[in-house]
Amino acid sequence: MGTMMALVFFTMIFSRVVHRDPLPAAMVPSLIVMIAPFEVGFLAYVGMTHAVDMFAGLLFHAGLFLFVTLSPKVFRRDVPFATAWWAVSFPMSALSSAALQYAEYARTWGLTVVAGVILFLVSAAVTVLSARTLHRLCTRRLLVA
């Protein structure tokens, strides 16, 4: 059921990004959510089958491809900080978990490095998000539009 819903939402979001006006700057970080169905699907599939096969690899690499292609669009200095930035934490964490699992299966130095880099990136992102959120909370600007 989750896979079917993910396909519908992915199609809707991709169509919106391609055919409509650009997203408002505060909503740009939510684009990273598009990688979540692939990585969560990978984790669920590997959890059920206890194996990493071609389908699992396809799910992982599709999410990794989306992350690599969407990151330059999302992680820019001109995108203002807002609570919507927290939308990057879950998909990046799922990507990190999937990359670590895939690297453990493949046992190649390249995938191990990729998994380590992704783990570092998600750790840095959550640290920056926490610091910026706390700063905005302390200055009473957290929920200001």
N, CA, C and O atoms as a MOPAC input file, in Angstrom:
PM7 MOZYME 1SCF
protein

 N      0.81600 1    -1.18100 1     0.00000 1
 C      0.00000 1     0.00000 1     0.00000 1
 C      0.86900 1     1.25600 1     0.00000 1
 O      0.60200 1     2.21900 1    -0.72000 1
 N      1.91800 1     1.22100 1     0.83000 1
 C      2.82400 1     2.35800 1     0.89800 1
 C      3.50900 1     2.62200 1    -0.42600 1
 O      3.73700 1     3.77500 1    -0.79400 1
 N      3.84000 1     1.55500 1    -1.14500 1
 C      4.49900 1     1.69600 1    -2.44500 1
 C      3.56700 1     2.36600 1    -3.44300 1
 O      3.98800 1     3.23500 1    -4.20500 1
 N      2.31400 1     1.96700 1    -3.43800 1
 C      1.35300 1     2.56800 1    -4.36700 1
 C      1.13800 1     4.04900 1    -4.05300 1
 O      1.08100 1     4.88000 1    -4.95900 1
 N      1.02100 1     4.37100 1    -2.77600 1
 C      0.85900 1     5.77800 1    -2.39200 1
 C      2.11200 1     6.57600 1    -2.75700 1
 O      2.01400 1     7.71600 1    -3.21100 1
 N      3.28200 1     5.97900 1    -2.56100 1
 C      4.53200 1     6.66800 1    -2.89500 1
 C      4.60100 1     6.97000 1    -4.39000 1
 O      5.04600 1     8.04600 1    -4.78800 1
 N      4.16600 1     6.02800 1    -5.20900 1
 C      4.18200 1     6.26500 1    -6.65400 1
 C      3.24800 1     7.40600 1    -7.04400 1
 O      3.58500 1     8.23100 1    -7.89400 1
 N      2.08700 1     7.44900 1    -6.42500 1
 C      1.13100 1     8.52400 1    -6.71400 1
 C      1.70900 1     9.87000 1    -6.27600 1
 O      1.69500 1    10.83500 1    -7.04000 1
 N      2.21800 1     9.92700 1    -5.04600 1
 C      2.76400 1    11.19300 1    -4.54300 1
 C      4.00100 1    11.61500 1    -5.32500 1
 O      4.17600 1    12.79800 1    -5.61800 1
 N      4.86200 1    10.65700 1    -5.66400 1
 C      6.06200 1    10.98500 1    -6.43100 1
 C      5.67600 1    11.59000 1    -7.77900 1
 O      6.27100 1    12.57400 1    -8.21800 1
 N      4.68600 1    11.00000 1    -8.42700 1
 C      4.22600 1    11.51900 1    -9.71500 1
 C      3.65500 1    12.92600 1    -9.57200 1
 O      3.93300 1    13.79600 1   -10.39600 1
 N      2.86800 1    13.14900 1    -8.54000 1
 C      2.27800 1    14.47000 1    -8.31900 1
 C      3.34900 1    15.52600 1    -8.03000 1
 O      3.31100 1    16.62200 1    -8.58900 1
 N      4.28800 1    15.19800 1    -7.16700 1
 C      5.32600 1    16.16100 1    -6.80100 1
 C      6.23500 1    16.44500 1    -7.98400 1
 O      6.56800 1    17.60100 1    -8.24800 1
 N      6.63700 1    15.40600 1    -8.69600 1
 C      7.51800 1    15.59600 1    -9.85000 1
 C      6.82100 1    16.44000 1   -10.92100 1
 O      7.43700 1    17.32000 1   -11.52200 1
 N      5.54900 1    16.16900 1   -11.15200 1
 C      4.78900 1    16.95700 1   -12.12000 1
 C      4.70300 1    18.41300 1   -11.68800 1
 O      4.82300 1    19.31600 1   -12.51600 1
 N      4.50100 1    18.64200 1   -10.42000 1
 C      4.43200 1    20.00800 1    -9.88500 1
 C      5.75400 1    20.74100 1   -10.09000 1
 O      5.76700 1    21.90500 1   -10.49100 1
 N      6.86100 1    20.06100 1    -9.81700 1
 C      8.18100 1    20.68100 1    -9.94100 1
 C      8.50100 1    21.00900 1   -11.39400 1
 O      9.09700 1    22.04800 1   -11.67900 1
 N      8.11300 1    20.13600 1   -12.30800 1
 C      8.46100 1    20.31900 1   -13.72000 1
 C      7.53700 1    21.30600 1   -14.42400 1
 O      8.00700 1    22.14300 1   -15.19600 1
 N      6.23100 1    21.22300 1   -14.17100 1
 C      5.26100 1    21.95500 1   -14.98300 1
 C      4.68100 1    23.21800 1   -14.35700 1
 O      3.95800 1    23.94300 1   -15.04000 1
 N      4.95500 1    23.50500 1   -13.12800 1
 C      4.36400 1    24.66800 1   -12.45800 1
 C      5.43400 1    25.67300 1   -12.06800 1
 O      6.62400 1    25.46500 1   -12.30500 1
 N      4.98600 1    26.76500 1   -11.46700 1
 C      5.90100 1    27.78600 1   -10.97300 1
 C      6.81000 1    27.17000 1    -9.90700 1
 O      6.42600 1    26.19700 1    -9.25800 1
 N      8.00100 1    27.72100 1    -9.72300 1
 C      8.90600 1    27.20000 1    -8.68600 1
 C      8.26300 1    27.26100 1    -7.30300 1
 O      7.42100 1    28.11600 1    -7.02800 1
 N      8.67600 1    26.34500 1    -6.44900 1
 C      8.17400 1    26.33800 1    -5.07900 1
 C      8.61600 1    27.59900 1    -4.35400 1
 O      9.67000 1    28.15400 1    -4.66600 1
 N      7.82500 1    28.05700 1    -3.39200 1
 C      8.30400 1    29.16500 1    -2.55000 1
 C      9.59200 1    28.73100 1    -1.84800 1
 O      9.76400 1    27.55400 1    -1.53100 1
 N     10.48200 1    29.67200 1    -1.61000 1
 C     11.80900 1    29.35800 1    -1.05200 1
 C     11.71700 1    28.55600 1     0.24500 1
 O     12.53200 1    27.66200 1     0.47300 1
 N     10.74900 1    28.85800 1     1.08800 1
 C     10.63200 1    28.15400 1     2.36400 1
 C     10.21500 1    26.69700 1     2.19900 1
 O     10.41700 1    25.89100 1     3.10700 1
 N      9.63500 1    26.35000 1     1.05300 1
 C      9.18800 1    24.97300 1     0.82000 1
 C     10.19700 1    24.11200 1     0.07000 1
 O      9.99900 1    22.90300 1    -0.05400 1
 N     11.25600 1    24.69900 1    -0.42300 1
 C     12.24700 1    23.95900 1    -1.21300 1
 C     12.83600 1    22.76100 1    -0.45800 1
 O     13.01900 1    21.70900 1    -1.07000 1
 N     13.14300 1    22.87000 1     0.84400 1
 C     13.70800 1    21.70200 1     1.53600 1
 C     12.80900 1    20.46700 1     1.51200 1
 O     13.29900 1    19.34400 1     1.63400 1
 N     11.51800 1    20.66000 1     1.35800 1
 C     10.60400 1    19.51200 1     1.35000 1
 C     10.78300 1    18.63000 1     0.11200 1
 O     10.23600 1    17.52800 1     0.06800 1
 N     11.52600 1    19.08100 1    -0.88300 1
 C     11.78600 1    18.23800 1    -2.06200 1
 C     12.55800 1    16.97100 1    -1.70600 1
 O     12.40200 1    15.94700 1    -2.37000 1
 N     13.38000 1    17.03100 1    -0.67600 1
 C     14.17500 1    15.86800 1    -0.27500 1
 C     13.26500 1    14.72100 1     0.17500 1
 O     13.68900 1    13.56600 1     0.18900 1
 N     12.03300 1    15.03100 1     0.53900 1
 C     11.09000 1    13.98100 1     0.95400 1
 C     10.89500 1    12.95000 1    -0.16000 1
 O     10.51200 1    11.81100 1     0.10700 1
 N     11.15800 1    13.34700 1    -1.40000 1
 C     10.95500 1    12.42200 1    -2.53100 1
 C     11.87600 1    11.20500 1    -2.48000 1
 O     11.59200 1    10.21100 1    -3.14900 1
 N     12.97400 1    11.24500 1    -1.70900 1
 C     13.85800 1    10.07400 1    -1.63300 1
 C     13.37400 1     9.06600 1    -0.60200 1
 O     13.76300 1     7.89900 1    -0.65000 1
 N     12.53800 1     9.49500 1     0.32300 1
 C     12.11900 1     8.63000 1     1.42900 1
 C     11.43800 1     7.33200 1     0.98800 1
 O     11.79000 1     6.27800 1     1.51700 1
 N     10.48600 1     7.34700 1     0.05000 1
 C      9.83200 1     6.08500 1    -0.30300 1
 C     10.81100 1     5.02400 1    -0.82700 1
 O     10.63700 1     3.83400 1    -0.56500 1
 N     11.81600 1     5.45000 1    -1.55000 1
 C     12.77800 1     4.48900 1    -2.09300 1
 C     13.62900 1     3.88100 1    -0.98600 1
 O     13.85500 1     2.67100 1    -0.95900 1
 N     14.09700 1     4.72500 1    -0.07400 1
 C     14.97600 1     4.22200 1     0.98100 1
 C     14.21000 1     3.43200 1     2.03700 1
 O     14.69600 1     2.40900 1     2.52000 1
 N     13.03100 1     3.89200 1     2.39300 1
 C     12.20800 1     3.13500 1     3.33900 1
 C     11.75500 1     1.82700 1     2.69900 1
 O     11.68200 1     0.79600 1     3.36700 1
 N     11.45200 1     1.87200 1     1.40000 1
 C     11.11700 1     0.64200 1     0.67500 1
 C     12.27900 1    -0.33000 1     0.67200 1
 O     12.08000 1    -1.53200 1     0.85100 1
 N     13.49700 1     0.17300 1     0.47000 1
 C     14.69000 1    -0.67800 1     0.52700 1
 C     14.81000 1    -1.32900 1     1.90000 1
 O     15.01900 1    -2.53700 1     2.00300 1
 N     14.67800 1    -0.52300 1     2.95800 1
 C     14.81600 1    -1.05900 1     4.31700 1
 C     13.73900 1    -2.09400 1     4.62900 1
 O     14.02200 1    -3.12100 1     5.24500 1
 N     12.50800 1    -1.82600 1     4.20600 1
 C     11.41900 1    -2.77400 1     4.45700 1
 C     11.61600 1    -4.06100 1     3.66000 1
 O     11.41200 1    -5.15900 1     4.17800 1
 N     12.01400 1    -3.91600 1     2.39600 1
 C     12.21300 1    -5.08400 1     1.53600 1
 C     13.34500 1    -5.96600 1     2.06200 1
 O     13.20500 1    -7.18600 1     2.13900 1
 N     14.46400 1    -5.34100 1     2.42100 1
 C     15.59600 1    -6.11300 1     2.94600 1
 C     15.23400 1    -6.72300 1     4.29700 1
 O     15.66400 1    -7.83200 1     4.61800 1
 N     14.44600 1    -6.00100 1     5.08500 1
 C     14.00300 1    -6.54300 1     6.36300 1
 C     13.11000 1    -7.76200 1     6.21200 1
 O     13.13700 1    -8.66700 1     7.04600 1
 N     12.31600 1    -7.78300 1     5.14000 1
 C     11.42300 1    -8.92800 1     4.91100 1
 C     12.15000 1   -10.10100 1     4.26500 1
 O     11.93300 1   -11.25100 1     4.64500 1
 N     13.00800 1    -9.81800 1     3.29800 1
 C     13.65900 1   -10.90300 1     2.55000 1
 C     14.99800 1   -11.31900 1     3.13400 1
 O     15.50400 1   -12.39600 1     2.81900 1
 N     15.57600 1   -10.48300 1     3.97900 1
 C     16.89800 1   -10.73900 1     4.56600 1
 C     17.97100 1   -10.92100 1     3.50300 1
 O     18.92600 1   -11.67600 1     3.68900 1
 N     17.80300 1   -10.22000 1     2.38500 1
 C     18.77900 1   -10.28200 1     1.29700 1
 C     18.72200 1    -8.98000 1     0.51300 1
 O     17.68600 1    -8.31900 1     0.43800 1
 N     19.85500 1    -8.63300 1    -0.06300 1
 C     19.92200 1    -7.47300 1    -0.94700 1
 C     20.05800 1    -8.01000 1    -2.36400 1
 O     21.11900 1    -8.49500 1    -2.75600 1
 N     18.97600 1    -7.91800 1    -3.12500 1
 C     18.99900 1    -8.41500 1    -4.49700 1
 C     18.89900 1    -7.24200 1    -5.46900 1
 O     19.08100 1    -6.09000 1    -5.07500 1
 N     18.61300 1    -7.53100 1    -6.72200 1
 C     18.57800 1    -6.49000 1    -7.74000 1
 C     17.47100 1    -5.46200 1    -7.46300 1
 O     17.67900 1    -4.26600 1    -7.67000 1
 N     16.31900 1    -5.90700 1    -7.00500 1
 C     15.23800 1    -4.97900 1    -6.71000 1
 C     15.61300 1    -4.05100 1    -5.56500 1
 O     15.34600 1    -2.85000 1    -5.62200 1
 N     16.22500 1    -4.59600 1    -4.53400 1
 C     16.67100 1    -3.77000 1    -3.40500 1
 C     17.71900 1    -2.76400 1    -3.87600 1
 O     17.67800 1    -1.59900 1    -3.48100 1
 N     18.64400 1    -3.19900 1    -4.70400 1
 C     19.64800 1    -2.29500 1    -5.25300 1
 C     19.02100 1    -1.19000 1    -6.07900 1
 O     19.46600 1    -0.04300 1    -6.03100 1
 N     17.98200 1    -1.53200 1    -6.84100 1
 C     17.27100 1    -0.53400 1    -7.64000 1
 C     16.63200 1     0.52300 1    -6.74200 1
 O     16.71800 1     1.71700 1    -7.03000 1
 N     15.99700 1     0.09600 1    -5.66700 1
 C     15.38400 1     1.03600 1    -4.73200 1
 C     16.42900 1     1.95600 1    -4.11200 1
 O     16.24800 1     3.17200 1    -4.06200 1
 N     17.53300 1     1.35900 1    -3.63600 1
 C     18.57600 1     2.15600 1    -3.00500 1
 C     19.17300 1     3.17400 1    -3.97100 1
 O     19.30700 1     4.35300 1    -3.64300 1
 N     19.52700 1     2.70700 1    -5.15500 1
 C     20.18000 1     3.60300 1    -6.11700 1
 C     19.23200 1     4.67100 1    -6.66500 1
 O     19.67600 1     5.76700 1    -7.00800 1
 N     17.94700 1     4.37100 1    -6.75300 1
 C     16.97800 1     5.39600 1    -7.17800 1
 C     16.92400 1     6.51900 1    -6.14600 1
 O     16.92400 1     7.69700 1    -6.50400 1
 N     16.87700 1     6.15300 1    -4.87100 1
 C     16.87100 1     7.17000 1    -3.82200 1
 C     18.17400 1     7.94800 1    -3.76200 1
 O     18.16900 1     9.16200 1    -3.56000 1
 N     19.29300 1     7.25100 1    -3.93600 1
 C     20.59400 1     7.92400 1    -3.93900 1
 C     20.70300 1     8.89100 1    -5.11700 1
 O     21.22100 1     9.99800 1    -4.97300 1
 N     20.21300 1     8.47000 1    -6.27600 1
 C     20.22600 1     9.33600 1    -7.45400 1
 C     19.40100 1    10.59400 1    -7.21100 1
 O     19.84000 1    11.69900 1    -7.52800 1
 N     18.20500 1    10.42700 1    -6.64700 1
 C     17.36900 1    11.59300 1    -6.35200 1
 C     18.03900 1    12.52100 1    -5.34800 1
 O     17.96700 1    13.74300 1    -5.48500 1
 N     18.69100 1    11.94900 1    -4.34000 1
 C     19.37900 1    12.77100 1    -3.35300 1
 C     20.50000 1    13.57700 1    -4.00000 1
 O     20.65000 1    14.77000 1    -3.73400 1
 N     21.27500 1    12.92800 1    -4.83900 1
 C     22.39600 1    13.61700 1    -5.49700 1
 C     21.88300 1    14.70600 1    -6.44600 1
 O     22.48000 1    15.77900 1    -6.53000 1
 N     20.79200 1    14.44000 1    -7.15400 1
 C     20.28800 1    15.43300 1    -8.10600 1
 C     19.50200 1    16.56100 1    -7.44100 1
 O     19.50100 1    17.68400 1    -7.94400 1
 N     18.83700 1    16.28500 1    -6.32500 1
 C     18.05300 1    17.32100 1    -5.65100 1
 C     18.87100 1    18.15900 1    -4.66700 1
 O     18.50800 1    19.29800 1    -4.37400 1
 N     19.95800 1    17.61000 1    -4.16200 1
 C     20.75200 1    18.32300 1    -3.15400 1
 C     21.21300 1    19.70400 1    -3.59900 1
 O     21.08200 1    20.65000 1    -2.82300 1
 N     21.74800 1    19.87200 1    -4.81200 1
 C     22.16000 1    21.22900 1    -5.20700 1
 C     20.99200 1    22.21600 1    -5.27600 1
 O     21.18000 1    23.41700 1    -5.08700 1
 N     19.80500 1    21.71600 1    -5.54200 1
 C     18.62700 1    22.58900 1    -5.60600 1
 C     18.14900 1    22.97800 1    -4.20500 1
 O     17.63000 1    24.07500 1    -4.00100 1
 N     18.33000 1    22.07400 1    -3.24800 1
 C     17.81700 1    22.29700 1    -1.90000 1
 C     18.84000 1    22.99400 1    -1.00300 1
 O     18.51600 1    23.98400 1    -0.34700 1
 N     20.05500 1    22.49100 1    -0.97300 1
 C     21.06400 1    22.99800 1    -0.04000 1
 C     21.80800 1    24.18300 1    -0.65000 1
 O     22.94900 1    24.07100 1    -1.09900 1
 N     21.11300 1    25.32300 1    -0.64800 1
 C     21.66800 1    26.57000 1    -1.18000 1
 C     21.55800 1    27.64200 1    -0.10300 1
 O     20.68000 1    27.58200 1     0.75800 1
 N     22.43700 1    28.60300 1    -0.15600 1
 C     22.42800 1    29.69000 1     0.83300 1
 C     21.21400 1    30.60500 1     0.69400 1
 O     20.79600 1    31.23000 1     1.66900 1
 N     20.64600 1    30.68800 1    -0.50200 1
 C     19.52100 1    31.60700 1    -0.69400 1
 C     18.18600 1    31.02400 1    -0.23400 1
 O     17.16200 1    31.70200 1    -0.31400 1
 N     18.17900 1    29.78300 1     0.24500 1
 C     16.95000 1    29.19200 1     0.78400 1
 C     16.92300 1    29.51200 1     2.27900 1
 O     17.76500 1    29.02200 1     3.03100 1
 N     15.95900 1    30.33300 1     2.71600 1
 C     15.94000 1    30.77400 1     4.12100 1
 C     15.61100 1    29.63300 1     5.07300 1
 O     14.92800 1    28.67600 1     4.71000 1
 N     16.10900 1    29.75400 1     6.29200 1
 C     15.80300 1    28.75000 1     7.30000 1
 C     14.36500 1    28.90100 1     7.75700 1
 O     13.89600 1    30.00600 1     8.02800 1
 N     13.67900 1    27.78300 1     7.83800 1
 C     12.30600 1    27.72500 1     8.35000 1
 C     12.12100 1    26.33400 1     8.95200 1
 O     12.97700 1    25.46300 1     8.79100 1
 N     11.02500 1    26.13400 1     9.63100 1
 C     10.77800 1    24.81900 1    10.21500 1
 C     10.65500 1    23.74100 1     9.14400 1
 O     10.81600 1    22.55600 1     9.43800 1
 N     10.37400 1    24.13500 1     7.91200 1
 C     10.28700 1    23.16500 1     6.80800 1
 C     11.62800 1    22.46500 1     6.56000 1
 O     11.65900 1    21.40100 1     5.94300 1
 N     12.71700 1    23.04100 1     7.02600 1
 C     14.02500 1    22.40100 1     6.86500 1
 C     14.09500 1    21.05500 1     7.59000 1
 O     14.89600 1    20.19500 1     7.22200 1
 N     13.26700 1    20.86900 1     8.61100 1
 C     13.26800 1    19.58600 1     9.30700 1
 C     12.77900 1    18.45600 1     8.39400 1
 O     12.94600 1    17.28200 1     8.72400 1
 N     12.18400 1    18.79500 1     7.26500 1
 C     11.73300 1    17.78300 1     6.31200 1
 C     12.89700 1    17.00700 1     5.71200 1
 O     12.68000 1    15.93200 1     5.15300 1
 N     14.12200 1    17.51100 1     5.80500 1
 C     15.26900 1    16.78800 1     5.24300 1
 C     15.80000 1    15.72400 1     6.19700 1
 O     16.51700 1    14.82100 1     5.76500 1
 N     15.46500 1    15.80800 1     7.47900 1
 C     16.07600 1    14.90400 1     8.46200 1
 C     15.63700 1    13.44500 1     8.29600 1
 O     16.48100 1    12.54900 1     8.32200 1
 N     14.35800 1    13.19600 1     8.12800 1
 C     13.91000 1    11.80700 1     8.00500 1
 C     14.39600 1    11.13800 1     6.72100 1
 O     14.94300 1    10.03800 1     6.79600 1
 N     14.22500 1    11.74700 1     5.55300 1
 C     14.69800 1    11.08400 1     4.33900 1
 C     16.21200 1    10.86200 1     4.32800 1
 O     16.69100 1     9.82900 1     3.85900 1
 N     16.95600 1    11.83400 1     4.84400 1
 C     18.40900 1    11.66000 1     4.88900 1
 C     18.80300 1    10.56800 1     5.87600 1
 O     19.76300 1     9.83600 1     5.63400 1
 N     18.08200 1    10.44900 1     6.97600 1
 C     18.35100 1     9.38000 1     7.94300 1
 C     18.02700 1     8.01300 1     7.34100 1
 O     18.76200 1     7.04800 1     7.54800 1
 N     16.92900 1     7.93700 1     6.59900 1
 C     16.58200 1     6.68500 1     5.92000 1
 C     17.63800 1     6.33600 1     4.87900 1
 O     18.00800 1     5.17100 1     4.73900 1
 N     18.12200 1     7.33100 1     4.15200 1
 C     19.18300 1     7.11100 1     3.16800 1
 C     20.44600 1     6.62400 1     3.85500 1
 O     21.10900 1     5.71400 1     3.35600 1
 N     20.78500 1     7.20600 1     4.97600 1
 C     21.97200 1     6.79700 1     5.71800 1
 C     21.85600 1     5.35300 1     6.19700 1
 O     22.79200 1     4.56600 1     6.05700 1
 N     20.71300 1     5.01600 1     6.75700 1
 C     20.48700 1     3.65000 1     7.23200 1
 C     20.54600 1     2.64400 1     6.08200 1
 O     21.14800 1     1.57700 1     6.20600 1
 N     19.91500 1     2.99900 1     4.96400 1
 C     19.93500 1     2.11600 1     3.79400 1
 C     21.35300 1     1.98100 1     3.24000 1
 O     21.76200 1     0.88800 1     2.84800 1
 N     22.10100 1     3.07700 1     3.20500 1
 C     23.47300 1     3.03300 1     2.68700 1
 C     24.35800 1     2.16300 1     3.57400 1
 O     25.18400 1     1.40100 1     3.07200 1
 N     24.18900 1     2.27300 1     4.88500 1
 C     24.98200 1     1.43800 1     5.79400 1
 C     24.64700 1    -0.04100 1     5.62000 1
 O     25.53700 1    -0.89100 1     5.63800 1
 N     23.36000 1    -0.34300 1     5.45000 1
 C     22.95800 1    -1.73200 1     5.23900 1
 C     23.46700 1    -2.25400 1     3.90400 1
 O     23.94400 1    -3.38600 1     3.81700 1
 N     23.36700 1    -1.43500 1     2.86700 1
 C     23.82700 1    -1.84400 1     1.54100 1
 C     25.33900 1    -2.01900 1     1.52400 1
 O     25.84800 1    -2.94500 1     0.89400 1
 N     26.05900 1    -1.14100 1     2.20800 1
 C     27.52300 1    -1.24700 1     2.28100 1
 C     27.93700 1    -2.50700 1     3.04300 1
 O     28.92300 1    -3.15600 1     2.69400 1
 N     27.18000 1    -2.84600 1     4.08000 1
 C     27.47900 1    -4.07100 1     4.83600 1
 C     27.29400 1    -5.30400 1     3.95500 1
 O     28.05600 1    -6.26600 1     4.05000 1
 N     26.27600 1    -5.26500 1     3.10200 1
 C     26.03500 1    -6.38700 1     2.19200 1
 C     27.11100 1    -6.44900 1     1.10800 1
 O     27.66900 1    -7.51600 1     0.85100 1
 N     27.40300 1    -5.32500 1     0.47700 1
 C     28.30900 1    -5.31000 1    -0.67300 1
 C     29.77300 1    -5.49000 1    -0.26900 1
 O     30.55100 1    -6.09400 1    -1.00800 1
 N     30.14400 1    -4.97300 1     0.88800 1
 C     31.52100 1    -5.07300 1     1.39000 1
 C     32.56100 1    -4.54500 1     0.40000 1
 O     33.59600 1    -5.17300 1     0.17400 1
 N     32.26700 1    -3.37600 1    -0.18900 1
 C     33.23500 1    -2.71000 1    -1.05600 1
 C     33.61500 1    -1.38200 1    -0.41300 1
 O     32.80500 1    -0.75000 1     0.26500 1
 N     34.84200 1    -0.97500 1    -0.63200 1
 C     35.29700 1     0.26300 1     0.00100 1
 C     34.53400 1     1.46900 1    -0.53300 1
 O     34.30000 1     2.42100 1     0.21200 1
 N     34.14100 1     1.45200 1    -1.80500 1
 C     33.41500 1     2.57500 1    -2.39000 1
 C     32.08100 1     2.81600 1    -1.70000 1
 O     31.75800 1     3.94600 1    -1.33400 1
 N     31.31300 1     1.75900 1    -1.52500 1
 C     30.01300 1     1.90400 1    -0.85300 1
 C     30.18100 1     2.22200 1     0.62300 1
 O     29.35000 1     2.91800 1     1.20700 1
 N     31.24100 1     1.72000 1     1.22600 1
 C     31.50800 1     2.04800 1     2.62400 1
 C     31.80900 1     3.53300 1     2.77400 1
 O     31.34700 1     4.17200 1     3.72000 1
 N     32.58000 1     4.08100 1     1.84600 1
 C     32.87500 1     5.51800 1     1.86900 1
 C     31.59700 1     6.32500 1     1.63600 1
 O     31.35200 1     7.31200 1     2.33100 1
 N     30.78600 1     5.91200 1     0.66600 1
 C     29.52400 1     6.60800 1     0.39200 1
 C     28.63100 1     6.57900 1     1.63600 1
 O     28.04400 1     7.59800 1     2.00000 1
 N     28.52900 1     5.42700 1     2.28400 1
 C     27.70400 1     5.32000 1     3.49000 1
 C     28.25200 1     6.20900 1     4.60400 1
 O     27.48200 1     6.84200 1     5.32600 1
 N     29.56000 1     6.25900 1     4.74600 1
 C     30.17500 1     7.11800 1     5.76400 1
 C     29.93200 1     8.59300 1     5.48700 1
 O     29.64800 1     9.36300 1     6.40400 1
 N     30.04100 1     8.98500 1     4.23300 1
 C     29.79400 1    10.38700 1     3.85300 1
 C     28.34000 1    10.75400 1     4.11600 1
 O     28.05500 1    11.83000 1     4.64300 1
 N     27.42700 1     9.87300 1     3.75400 1
 C     26.00200 1    10.15100 1     3.97800 1
 C     25.70700 1    10.23700 1     5.47100 1
 O     24.94500 1    11.10200 1     5.90200 1
 N     26.30800 1     9.34300 1     6.26700 1
 C     26.12100 1     9.39600 1     7.71400 1
 C     26.65800 1    10.71000 1     8.28200 1
 O     26.03100 1    11.31600 1     9.15100 1
 N     27.81600 1    11.14800 1     7.79200 1
 C     28.36400 1    12.43400 1     8.22000 1
 C     27.43100 1    13.58100 1     7.83400 1
 O     27.17900 1    14.47600 1     8.64100 1
 N     26.91800 1    13.55600 1     6.60400 1
 C     26.03500 1    14.62500 1     6.13000 1
 C     24.75400 1    14.71200 1     6.94800 1
 O     24.31300 1    15.80500 1     7.30200 1
 N     24.15500 1    13.56000 1     7.25100 1
 C     22.90500 1    13.59500 1     8.02800 1
 C     23.19200 1    14.03700 1     9.46100 1
 O     22.37900 1    14.74200 1    10.05900 1
 N     24.31900 1    13.63900 1    10.01300 1
 C     24.68600 1    14.08200 1    11.36500 1
 C     24.90100 1    15.59000 1    11.39200 1
 O     24.44200 1    16.27400 1    12.30700 1
 N     25.60000 1    16.10200 1    10.38700 1
 C     25.83000 1    17.54700 1    10.29700 1
 C     24.51300 1    18.28800 1    10.09200 1
 O     24.28500 1    19.33300 1    10.70000 1
 N     23.65200 1    17.75100 1     9.24300 1
 C     22.37000 1    18.40800 1     8.97500 1
 C     21.51800 1    18.48700 1    10.23300 1
 O     20.94400 1    19.53700 1    10.52300 1
 N     21.42800 1    17.40400 1    10.97800 1
 C     20.60800 1    17.40700 1    12.19800 1
 C     21.22200 1    18.33400 1    13.24700 1
 O     20.49500 1    19.00400 1    13.98000 1
 N     22.55100 1    18.37600 1    13.32500 1
 C     23.21100 1    19.29100 1    14.26500 1
 C     22.91300 1    20.74700 1    13.90400 1
 O     22.57200 1    21.54700 1    14.77600 1
 N     23.04000 1    21.08900 1    12.62300 1
 C     22.75800 1    22.46200 1    12.17800 1
 C     21.28000 1    22.79300 1    12.37600 1
 O     20.94700 1    23.88300 1    12.84100 1
 N     20.39800 1    21.86500 1    12.02700 1
 C     18.96700 1    22.10800 1    12.22400 1
 C     18.63700 1    22.33400 1    13.69800 1
 O     17.85100 1    23.22100 1    14.03200 1
 N     19.22400 1    21.54600 1    14.55900 1
 C     18.97500 1    21.69900 1    15.99800 1
 C     19.46700 1    23.05500 1    16.49000 1
 O     18.75900 1    23.75000 1    17.21900 1
 N     20.67800 1    23.42900 1    16.09400 1
 C     21.24200 1    24.70300 1    16.53600 1
 C     20.41600 1    25.88500 1    16.01500 1
 O     20.11800 1    26.81600 1    16.76300 1
 N     20.05300 1    25.84100 1    14.75000 1
 C     19.28500 1    26.95600 1    14.18000 1
 C     17.88200 1    27.02900 1    14.77800 1
 O     17.35100 1    28.11700 1    14.99800 1
 N     17.28800 1    25.87200 1    15.03900 1
 C     15.95300 1    25.84700 1    15.64900 1
 C     16.00900 1    26.40100 1    17.07300 1
 O     15.16500 1    27.20500 1    17.46700 1
 N     17.01300 1    25.96300 1    17.84300 1
 C     17.14900 1    26.48400 1    19.20800 1
 C     17.42000 1    27.98600 1    19.20900 1
 O     16.88700 1    28.71200 1    20.04900 1
 N     18.23700 1    28.44900 1    18.28300 1
 C     18.50900 1    29.88500 1    18.18800 1
 C     17.22300 1    30.65800 1    17.88800 1
 O     16.94900 1    31.68800 1    18.50300 1
 N     16.45400 1    30.15600 1    16.95100 1
 C     15.19900 1    30.84300 1    16.60200 1
 C     14.19500 1    30.76900 1    17.74800 1
 O     13.43200 1    31.70800 1    17.97700 1
 N     14.20000 1    29.65200 1    18.46300 1
 C     13.30200 1    29.51700 1    19.60200 1
 C     13.67400 1    30.51600 1    20.70100 1
 O     12.80100 1    31.15600 1    21.28800 1
 N     14.95100 1    30.64100 1    20.96800 1
 C     15.41400 1    31.56200 1    22.01200 1
 C     15.19400 1    33.02700 1    21.61900 1
 O     14.99000 1    33.87500 1    22.48800 1
 N     15.23200 1    33.32200 1    20.34400 1
 C     15.00400 1    34.69700 1    19.90400 1
 C     13.53200 1    34.94700 1    19.53200 1
 O     13.19100 1    36.00500 1    19.00200 1
 N     12.68100 1    33.97600 1    19.81100 1
 C     11.23600 1    34.07800 1    19.57000 1
 C     10.89100 1    34.33200 1    18.10800 1
 O      9.95700 1    35.07200 1    17.79900 1
 N     11.65000 1    33.71400 1    17.21800 1
 C     11.37300 1    33.85800 1    15.78200 1
 C     11.12900 1    32.49900 1    15.12400 1
 O     11.17600 1    32.39400 1    13.89800 1
 N     10.87500 1    31.47800 1    15.90500 1
 C     10.75600 1    30.12700 1    15.34700 1
 C      9.58400 1    29.98700 1    14.38800 1
 O      9.74800 1    29.43400 1    13.30000 1
 N      8.44300 1    30.45800 1    14.75200 1
 C      7.25100 1    30.27700 1    13.94000 1
 C      6.82200 1    31.54200 1    13.20100 1
 O      5.66900 1    31.66500 1    12.78800 1
 N      7.74900 1    32.47500 1    13.03800 1
 C      7.45600 1    33.69400 1    12.29800 1
 C      7.56400 1    33.38700 1    10.81200 1
 O      8.51900 1    32.75000 1    10.36800 1
 N      6.58300 1    33.84200 1    10.05100 1
 C      6.56200 1    33.54800 1     8.62600 1
 C      7.59300 1    34.36200 1     7.86800 1
 O      7.70700 1    34.23300 1     6.64900 1

